[in-house]
Every structure is written in structure tokens, then in C-alpha cells.
Amino acid sequence: MDKTSEFVGAKRKVQDESMEDLEAVNLAADWADISQGLRKDLGHQLHSQWIKPIQVGGIDKATGTLDLFLPTEFSANWVNDRFADRLSLAWKIARSEVRTVRIGVHPGRRHVTDLRLHGNGRRPANDGDHSMMAISADTLGDGGFTSSVGLDPLLTFAAFITGEANVLAFNAAQRMSATEKPQFSPLYLKAATGQGKTHLLHAIGHAFLQAHPRSRIFYCSAERFMVEFVQALKANQMLEFKARLRSFDLLLVDDIQFIIGKASAQEELLYTIDALLAEGKRLVFAADRAPQALDGVEPRLLSRLSMGLVADIQAADIELRKKILHSKLTKFAPLQVPEDVLEFLARTITRNVRELVGGLNKLIAYAQLTGQEVSLQLAEEQLTDILSANRRRITIDEIQRTVCQFYRIDRSEMSSKRRARAVVRPRQVAMYLSKVLTPRSYPEIGRKFGGRDHSTVIHAVRLIEDLRQRDADMDGDVRSLLRQLES
């Protein structure tokens, strides 16, 4: 290679490196802006714990994928579960070439935390992976308990919104964390995904440590329990593992269904439960199904899981969903969200509370980052995926049938010309519900009610809206019908 070629090659290399440096600087500047915005939204503590440790990688120009790295697998999973949509939206707005944000552990980092047991069988409280964490005042020094270690500081009893669907589980969880000894142990929380069982586990941990400052608690997922059990087995440290487990005052295990089929781990958990119960310790388990519905669990462990109180968390009804949305709005003050938007979200996003809150967060984040006002139109445009996944197609025929059963009238009265009050009012309620629960226009609704004019439907909708404000009985009827139709 001649000197000219070498010079050209060296110059090109320098230019490429300069471009890479410039790209890195620009990414860092964009991340500083995005991070600052998230700090305002999330607060200092949550931002410092989960957002601040994020390192920005590079952009794959071919796919538009931007890499974000966190120091541990647990923190990467936690951020991915709770903030992936918000981070993706923020980056797409900041840089048009970003199409996907990928959150993971930086290459070269260890993905599974080693089981590190000290002479006393304890693991340092400030260890990087908090997915299986012992927490106590004595492991944290004289400063006492720091709620950000191991437990989410936002998941407290004060932040848990109660309704008919979850009040039993909430009261049982409070009793489990109180100073006086509970009448039952273990407590088994059963709920579908996103209905609040993990929130109550964290809340029990926070309240228990406030009531018992020198106690030790152990919080983990069943999957993490399995990982550490296998690691201890391979490292020939089972004695230390057992001693560590049985030294806790409160054991919190999430997603217990994932321990299915692991005979040796089931046996160890069984012996641990027996040892802790014999010493009057407290145990709380959470799963997405009842103990009797767990497949592959040996009968002895099954009997231990169900011997205390099994508290079921039902799906949130519309009133509870609205209460939850209103409670979440306080952290976005003074941002205004119209009541019709909240009503729309509560009626449409029904699968679980996590999706409901995620939809609200995504909508508000988009509005803040783009400077737009929150509106019904914006919600329909930006939450398409969430809404389509949740929307159950309620038909006018279904509404008419339900209303007729409720008021005990014949189905033919929905289309008849009779004007007796006992017939007219249910017909008007059905028209109102048809407008609220279906995308049909006024003329389309009129045609389904015996070919009535659209003005008749408009009158019925406005009348029922007015009666709901003035007449408690009418409001109660409509609420009951809405619950039936949306269940």
C-alpha cells in the first residue's frame, strides 16, 4: 500500500471516529433531556433508583433499534416492565430514526447473580440484585430501614386503591403486617395478572418493617427462589441456604405457580414453611390461581399453602378503575385530564389495572412531550394497541336483552310503539347504553329500536344523563346494567 492510500485510509478512520463521537455526544444530550423529564414525572427516589443507572448504547441504523443498558438483569427487567413504553415514546420523539428501544444488561455483565453467603448466612443488603433480598434494620446499619432496597417505595398500603373487588385481600394484608400476631398464616393472595397482588406483597413488607423495625424479611419470586436453590445445590451450600431462609421473620414469595414440578425445591419450601410457622413467623404467597388449581404441586405443600387464608382479588369494576385513575392523576398535577377521557379509559381498558395505569401514563407522557392537550381524540389515536386488546364488542341486541331482563319486560317492547312509562323508561335506558357502549351513530341506534328517528335517541340519551344526576335509583340501575354488560 502506497503512502497516499495509507493517508486516505487514516483520514477516513479519523472521520469515522469523529462521526461516532459526535453521535455519542448527541445521544448523551438527548438522554439528558429525556432523563430530566422522567425525573419530574417519577420523582427523585424512583428516578435515582431505576432511570439514572441507564447507559445509552448505539443505534442500529438498519433496524432503528436503540440499546439502553442497566447493570443487572433484575433492574433491566424491572425497567422494561414498567417504563418501556414511556422510554420508547420519548426516544421516538427526540430522534425520528429510533423505531424500537431495547432494554437489557450491558454486554459482559453477569446475568445471574451469584449466591454469596457470608459467615452468618446473610447477603449484604446493598447487593445489586434485589429480586431475592433480605431486608432488616441490622443489615443496613444504624440508619434503619431504607424502603428503596428490595421493595418498591411506591407500592404501599396508602397507594393501594380499594373497592369491592379487593377489600378482603387489602384488609388481610394489613392484618398480616400489624404489630399483633395475625389469626392466620400463611396468607395466600390469588389474582390475575395486573390486579394488585404484587403491590400488596410490597405493602406488607413496608408496613411490617415499620411495625417491627429490627425484623428481617425475605422477598422474592418463585422463579428466583428456584435459581438460588439450584446455585446453592451446585455450590454445595445447602446448609447455608436453609439457615438463611429460616432466619427470616416474614417470607414473601410472588408467582408461586412457577415452582410447579420442581420436586426438590418444593420439598425445601415445604420444610421452610413448617419451620417458620412453628416459630410463629409470617408467610405470604401470591399466585395467579387458587392453591387447588396449581398443577404438579405435591399434596403436602398444597395443604400448607391453603391452610391459612386464601384471599381472592377480583377484576376491578368500573368504579374502582375510575378511582384508580383519579388517584394516579395527583402525581401529574397541575396537568388536566378531562373527565370524559377518564371515563373512556375506565370503560375500555378492563383486562387489568396495570394496563389501565399504563395507558394513562402513556397518554400523559405523549401529551407532555409533544405539548398537546389530553383529549378523547388523542387517547383514541395514541392508545390503539391497548384499546383494541381490551375492547369487547358489546352489541345493541345484547344491551336490549339485558335491559329487558333487568326491568322484566318483553324484548318486543324495545321496538314497539307503546308509550307506557313502564316501557318507555327501559327503552330510553337501552338507547343511552347503546350510545355509551357501542360505536353506533344515533340514526343506527334508532333503526335498532323500531326505526325511530335519531332525534328520539338524542332525547333519550340526554334525559338519562340528566336523571342519573338527580335520581339515585336511576343512577343505581344504570351502574348495575353497566357492570352486567362489561363483565
C-alpha positions in Angstrom: 0.0 0.0 0.0 1.5 3.4 -1.0 1.7 6.4 1.3 -1.3 8.1 -0.4 -3.5 5.2 0.3 -2.4 5.0 3.9 -3.1 8.7 4.3 -6.6 8.4 2.8 -7.3 5.4 5.0 -6.1 7.1 8.1 -8.1 10.2 7.3 -11.3 8.1 6.7 -10.7 6.3 10.0 -10.4 9.7 11.9 -13.6 10.9 10.2 -15.4 7.8 11.1 -14.3 8.1 14.7 -15.3 11.7 14.8 -18.8 10.9 13.5 -19.1 8.2 16.2 -18.0 10.6 18.9 -20.5 13.2 17.6 -23.3 10.6 17.5 -22.4 9.6 21.1 -22.5 13.2 22.2 -25.8 13.8 20.6 -27.3 10.7 22.1 -26.0 11.7 25.5 -27.6 15.2 25.1 -30.9 13.7 24.1 -30.8 11.3 27.1 -30.1 14.1 29.5 -33.3 15.9 28.3 -35.3 12.7 28.4 -33.9 11.7 31.9 -34.7 15.2 33.3 -38.3 14.9 32.1 -38.7 11.5 33.6 -37.2 12.8 36.9 -40.0 15.4 37.1 -42.7 12.7 36.3 -41.4 10.0 38.6 -39.8 11.9 41.5 -36.3 11.9 42.7 -36.2 8.5 44.5 -37.7 6.3 41.8 -35.6 8.1 39.1 -32.4 7.7 41.0 -33.0 4.0 41.6 -34.1 2.9 38.2 -33.7 5.6 35.5 -30.4 7.2 36.5 -28.3 4.0 36.1 -29.4 3.6 32.5 -26.5 3.8 30.0 -27.2 4.7 26.3 -25.8 2.3 23.7 -25.8 2.8 20.0 -28.4 2.9 17.3 -28.7 0.2 14.7 -29.3 2.3 11.6 -30.7 -0.6 9.6 -33.4 -1.5 12.2 -33.8 1.7 14.1 -33.1 -0.1 17.4 -31.6 1.9 20.2 -30.0 -0.1 23.1 -30.3 1.0 26.7 -28.3 -0.9 29.3 -28.7 -1.4 33.0 -26.2 -3.0 35.4 -28.2 -6.2 36.4 -30.8 -8.4 34.8 -33.3 -7.7 37.5 -33.1 -3.9 37.0 -33.3 -4.3 33.3 -36.5 -6.5 33.6 -38.0 -4.1 36.2 -37.5 -1.1 33.9 -38.6 -3.0 30.9 -41.9 -4.0 32.6 -42.7 -0.5 33.9 -41.1 2.1 31.7 -40.5 0.5 28.3 -43.4 2.3 26.6 -42.5 5.7 28.1 -38.8 5.4 27.2 -39.7 4.2 23.7 -42.1 7.1 23.1 -39.6 9.7 24.5 -36.8 8.5 22.2 -39.0 8.3 19.1 -40.0 12.0 19.7 -36.4 13.0 20.4 -34.9 11.2 17.4 -37.0 10.3 14.4 -34.7 7.4 13.3 -35.4 5.5 16.5 -38.2 2.9 15.9 -37.5 0.4 18.8 -35.9 0.7 22.2 -34.2 -2.4 23.5 -33.6 -2.6 27.3 -31.0 -5.1 28.6 -27.9 -5.8 30.5 -24.6 -4.4 29.2 -22.6 -7.0 27.3 -20.0 -8.5 29.7 -22.1 -8.1 32.8 -23.2 -11.2 34.7 -26.8 -12.0 34.1 -27.5 -14.3 37.1 -26.4 -13.1 40.5 -24.1 -15.5 42.3 -25.3 -16.8 45.6 -23.0 -15.1 48.0 -23.4 -16.3 51.6 -21.3 -14.9 54.4 -20.4 -16.5 57.7 -23.8 -15.5 59.2 -25.7 -16.8 56.3 -26.7 -13.3 55.2 -26.3 -11.4 52.0 -25.3 -7.7 52.0 -28.4 -5.5 51.9 -27.0 -3.2 49.2 -26.3 -6.1 46.8 -27.0 -5.1 43.2 -29.8 -7.7 42.6 -32.8 -7.1 44.8 -35.1 -9.8 43.4 -34.3 -12.1 46.3 -33.4 -9.8 49.1 -33.2 -10.0 52.9 -34.0 -6.6 54.4 -33.6 -5.7 58.0 -32.5 -2.7 60.1 -29.4 -4.5 61.4 -28.1 -5.3 57.9 -28.5 -1.7 56.9 -26.7 -0.2 59.9 -27.9 2.4 62.5 -29.7 4.4 59.9 -32.5 1.9 59.9 -34.6 0.6 57.0 -34.4 2.2 53.6 -37.6 1.4 51.7 -35.9 1.6 48.3 -33.8 -1.6 49.0 -35.7 -4.6 47.7 -39.2 -3.1 47.9 -40.7 -0.6 45.5 -41.1 2.6 47.6 -44.3 3.4 45.6 -46.1 0.2 46.5 -47.5 0.9 49.9 -50.9 0.5 51.5 -51.5 4.2 51.2 -51.1 4.0 47.5 -53.4 1.0 47.1 -56.9 1.9 46.0 -59.6 -0.3 47.4 -63.1 -1.4 46.2 -65.4 -4.3 46.5 -63.1 -6.4 44.3 -60.0 -6.2 46.6 -61.1 -5.1 50.1 -60.8 -8.6 51.6 -57.2 -9.0 50.4 -56.3 -5.5 51.4 -57.6 -6.0 55.0 -55.9 -9.4 55.3 -52.6 -7.9 54.1 -52.8 -5.1 56.7 -53.6 -7.6 59.4 -50.5 -9.7 58.3 -48.2 -6.7 58.7 -49.7 -5.4 62.0 -47.9 -5.4 65.4 -50.2 -8.1 66.9 -49.9 -11.6 65.7 -52.3 -12.4 62.8 -55.0 -15.1 63.3 -53.9 -16.8 60.1 -50.7 -17.7 58.4 -49.8 -18.2 55.6 -51.8 -15.6 53.7 -52.3 -16.6 50.0 -53.2 -13.8 47.6 -54.8 -15.0 44.4 -55.3 -12.6 41.5 -55.0 -12.5 37.7 -52.1 -10.6 36.2 -52.1 -6.8 36.9 -54.8 -6.8 39.7 -52.6 -5.8 42.6 -51.2 -8.9 44.3 -47.6 -7.8 43.9 -48.5 -4.3 45.2 -49.9 -5.9 48.4 -46.8 -8.0 48.8 -44.6 -4.9 48.8 -47.0 -3.0 51.0 -46.9 -5.8 53.6 -43.1 -5.6 53.6 -43.1 -1.8 54.1 -45.7 -1.9 56.9 -44.1 -4.9 58.7 -40.8 -3.2 58.9 -42.4 0.0 60.3 -44.1 -2.1 62.9 -41.1 -4.3 63.6 -38.0 -2.2 62.9 -35.5 -4.9 63.9 -37.1 -7.7 61.9 -35.8 -9.4 58.8 -37.9 -10.0 55.7 -37.3 -12.1 52.6 -39.0 -11.1 49.3 -38.5 -13.0 46.1 -40.3 -14.5 43.1 -40.7 -18.3 43.0 -38.5 -18.3 39.9 -35.7 -16.5 41.7 -36.1 -19.0 44.6 -35.5 -21.8 42.1 -32.4 -20.1 40.6 -30.8 -19.6 44.0 -31.8 -23.1 45.2 -30.0 -24.6 42.2 -27.0 -22.4 42.7 -26.7 -23.4 46.4 -27.1 -27.1 45.4 -24.3 -26.8 42.8 -22.0 -24.9 45.2 -22.6 -27.4 48.0 -24.0 -24.7 50.2 -27.4 -26.1 51.0 -26.9 -25.9 54.8 -26.2 -22.1 54.5 -29.2 -21.7 52.1 -31.5 -23.4 54.6 -30.2 -21.5 57.6 -30.6 -18.2 55.7 -34.2 -19.0 54.7 -35.2 -20.0 58.2 -33.8 -16.9 59.8 -36.5 -14.5 58.5 -39.5 -13.1 60.3 -41.5 -12.6 57.2 -41.4 -14.5 54.0 -42.9 -13.0 50.8 -43.0 -15.2 47.7 -44.5 -13.9 44.4 -45.8 -16.0 41.5 -45.7 -19.3 43.4 -47.2 -21.0 40.4 -43.7 -21.1 38.8 -42.4 -23.5 41.4 -44.6 -26.2 39.8 -42.9 -29.5 39.1 -39.6 -28.9 40.9 -39.7 -31.7 43.5 -36.6 -30.9 45.4 -37.3 -27.2 45.6 -40.9 -27.9 46.6 -39.6 -30.1 49.4 -37.2 -27.4 50.7 -40.0 -24.8 50.6 -42.3 -27.2 52.5 -39.7 -27.7 55.3 -39.1 -23.9 55.4 -42.8 -23.2 55.8 -43.1 -25.7 58.6 -40.0 -24.3 60.4 -41.2 -20.7 60.1 -44.8 -21.5 61.2 -43.5 -23.5 64.2 -41.7 -20.3 65.3 -44.7 -18.1 64.8 -43.2 -16.4 61.7 -45.4 -14.9 59.0 -45.7 -16.1 55.4 -47.4 -14.6 52.4 -47.6 -16.1 48.9 -49.1 -14.8 45.7 -50.2 -16.5 42.6 -52.5 -16.2 39.6 -54.6 -19.1 40.6 -56.0 -20.8 43.7 -53.9 -23.4 45.5 -56.2 -26.2 44.4 -55.6 -25.1 40.8 -51.8 -25.5 41.0 -50.8 -28.4 38.8 -47.7 -30.5 39.7 -47.6 -29.4 43.4 -47.3 -32.3 45.9 -50.2 -32.6 48.3 -48.2 -31.7 51.4 -47.1 -28.4 50.0 -50.6 -27.8 48.7 -52.1 -28.2 52.1 -49.6 -25.8 53.6 -50.4 -23.1 51.0 -54.1 -23.3 51.7 -54.1 -23.8 55.5 -54.2 -20.1 56.3 -56.4 -17.6 54.4 -56.8 -17.6 50.7 -57.8 -14.0 49.7 -59.1 -13.5 46.2 -58.6 -10.3 44.3 -61.4 -10.0 41.7 -61.1 -8.0 38.5 -61.6 -4.3 39.2 -65.1 -3.0 38.3 -65.6 0.3 36.5 -66.0 2.3 39.7 -62.7 1.0 41.1 -61.0 1.6 37.8 -62.1 5.2 37.9 -61.0 5.7 41.5 -57.5 4.3 40.5 -57.3 6.7 37.5 -58.2 9.7 39.7 -55.6 8.7 42.3 -52.9 8.5 39.7 -53.7 12.0 38.4 -52.4 13.6 41.6 -48.7 13.0 40.5 -49.3 14.8 37.2 -50.8 18.0 38.8 -51.4 20.6 37.5 -52.0 18.7 34.2 -55.7 18.5 33.5 -57.3 15.3 32.1 -60.9 15.8 31.1 -63.5 13.6 32.9 -64.7 12.1 29.6 -61.2 10.8 28.9 -61.0 9.1 32.3 -64.5 7.6 31.8 -63.4 6.4 28.3 -60.3 4.7 29.7 -62.1 3.1 32.6 -64.8 1.7 30.3 -62.4 0.5 27.6 -59.3 -0.8 29.4 -60.8 -3.6 31.5 -58.4 -6.5 31.4 -56.2 -5.4 34.3 -55.2 -2.4 36.4 -51.6 -2.4 35.2 -52.7 -1.9 31.6 -55.2 0.8 32.8 -52.5 2.8 34.6 -50.0 2.2 31.8 -52.5 3.6 29.3 -52.9 6.7 31.4 -49.2 7.2 31.8 -48.5 6.7 28.1 -51.2 9.2 27.2 -50.0 11.9 29.6 -46.3 11.3 28.7 -47.2 11.8 25.0 -49.2 14.9 25.7 -46.3 16.4 27.9 -43.6 15.6 25.4 -45.5 16.9 22.4 -47.2 19.9 24.1 -50.7 18.7 23.1 -53.7 18.8 25.4 -55.1 15.5 26.7 -58.3 14.8 24.8 -60.6 11.9 23.9 -59.3 12.0 20.3 -55.7 11.9 21.5 -56.5 8.9 23.7 -58.1 7.0 20.7 -55.1 7.8 18.5 -52.3 7.0 20.8 -53.7 4.0 22.7 -54.8 2.0 19.7 -53.0 -1.2 20.7 -54.2 -1.2 24.3 -57.7 -0.3 23.4 -58.1 -2.9 20.7 -56.8 -5.6 23.0 -59.3 -4.7 25.7 -62.3 -3.7 23.7 -65.1 -6.3 23.9 -67.7 -5.9 21.2 -71.0 -5.2 23.0 -73.9 -5.2 20.6 -77.2 -3.4 20.8 -79.0 -6.7 20.7 -77.1 -7.7 23.9 -77.9 -4.4 25.5 -81.7 -4.7 24.7 -81.8 -8.3 26.0 -80.0 -7.3 29.3 -82.2 -4.3 29.9 -85.4 -6.3 29.3 -84.3 -9.0 31.7 -83.4 -6.3 34.3 -86.8 -4.5 34.0 -88.7 -7.7 33.4 -90.4 -6.6 30.2 -90.7 -8.4 26.9 -88.0 -8.0 24.3 -90.5 -6.8 21.7 -91.1 -3.6 23.7 -87.8 -2.3 22.5 -89.3 -1.8 19.1 -93.0 -1.3 20.0 -94.9 2.0 19.8 -96.2 1.7 23.3 -95.7 4.8 25.5 -96.5 3.5 28.9 -93.9 4.6 31.4 -93.0 1.1 32.4 -91.9 0.5 28.8 -90.6 3.9 27.7 -88.1 4.3 30.5 -86.3 1.0 30.0 -86.3 1.7 26.2 -84.6 5.1 26.9 -82.1 3.4 29.2 -81.2 0.9 26.4 -80.7 3.7 23.9 -78.5 5.5 26.4 -76.4 2.4 27.0 -76.2 1.7 23.2 -74.6 5.2 22.7 -72.2 4.8 25.7 -71.1 1.2 25.0 -71.1 0.9 21.2 -69.7 2.9 18.3 -73.1 3.2 16.6 -74.4 6.5 15.5 -77.7 8.0 16.6 -79.5 7.0 13.3 -78.1 3.4 13.6 -79.3 3.1 17.1 -82.8 4.5 16.1 -83.1 1.8 13.5 -82.5 -0.9 16.0 -85.3 0.5 18.2 -88.2 0.0 15.7 -86.9 2.6 13.1 -87.1 5.6 15.5 -85.7 8.9 14.4 -82.2 10.0 15.6 -83.7 12.9 17.5 -85.6 10.4 19.7 -82.3 8.7 20.6 -80.6 12.0 21.3 -83.5 13.0 23.6 -83.3 9.6 25.4 -79.5 9.9 25.9 -79.8 13.4 27.3 -82.7 12.5 29.6 -81.0 9.5 31.1 -77.8 11.6 31.6 -79.9 14.2 33.5 -81.8 11.6 35.5 -78.5 10.0 36.6 -77.5 13.3 38.2 -80.8 13.8 40.0 -82.2 10.4 40.7 -80.1 7.9 42.8 -82.4 5.0 41.8 -81.8 5.6 38.1 -78.1 6.0 38.6 -78.1 2.7 40.5 -80.0 1.0 37.7 -77.5 2.2 35.1 -74.5 1.3 37.2 -75.9 -2.2 37.7 -76.5 -2.7 34.0 -73.1 -1.4 33.1 -71.5 -4.0 35.4 -73.5 -6.8 33.9 -72.7 -5.8 30.3 -69.0 -5.2 30.9 -68.4 -8.3 33.0 
